[in-house]
Amino acid sequence: MAPRVGVDEAGRGPVLGSMFAAAVRVPDTAVLPDGLDDSKELAPERREALAAELRDHPEVAVGVAEVAPARIDDPETDMNSLAVEAHATALDGIWDGDGDGGPDGDGADGGADARPEVVVDACDTSEARFARRVTDAVSRSVQVTAEHGADGNHDVVAAASVVAKVERDAHVAELAAEHGDVGSGYPSDPNTRAYLESYVDEHGEVPPFARSSWETCRQLLADSGQRGLGEF
């Protein structure tokens, strides 16, 4: 039987903005919309349409977790641990208010005590370790399998990938509406780089929605300091 719960994240690598994780739960994968794929392979308009269809479907439960830059910059944590935390939070969200069984009675494939089968996109070099850590972090008893590239192998994980990417895109659009063209937020994006350089030159610090612990930010601040010294 195909897994009925999938989890994926978006925004793990950008220098600007939050990371998002999404979990999608279905009573049967047959209720998932056609055309699901790894979100990176879909046009933005198609992703938005699929995410809306998923959220509007009465038999589909969606949970989302956001990890803000301040949390990412916390020296007491790391990205793998934050990914575990986000996956677990998103998973907990799909059962909020359901009680133990949910509207589809998760025990349908093995009794009321059956553990739901969950597939997550692995954010660790060790799939088994990531699965174990997510299992331990979720408040509900679940059976977690972690796979690299799970969004390309399981429709329910692809659905989670789409929701997470749409959440991340909306977040970046909000930043752009308030602060101007920030690009995609990735260090390799020339628009993001130009925005950061301009902001640092003007303010002497990175914007509050930047991941200041990222090497890109540290280097920009160091370069700005060197330019400042050259003025004396």
Helices and strands as residue ranges (DSSP letters): E 5-10, E 19-25, G 29-31, G 39-41, H 44-56, E 61-67, H 69-72, H 79-93, G 106-109, E 117-121, H 127-137, E 143-147, G 150-152, H 155-179, H 190-203, H 215-229
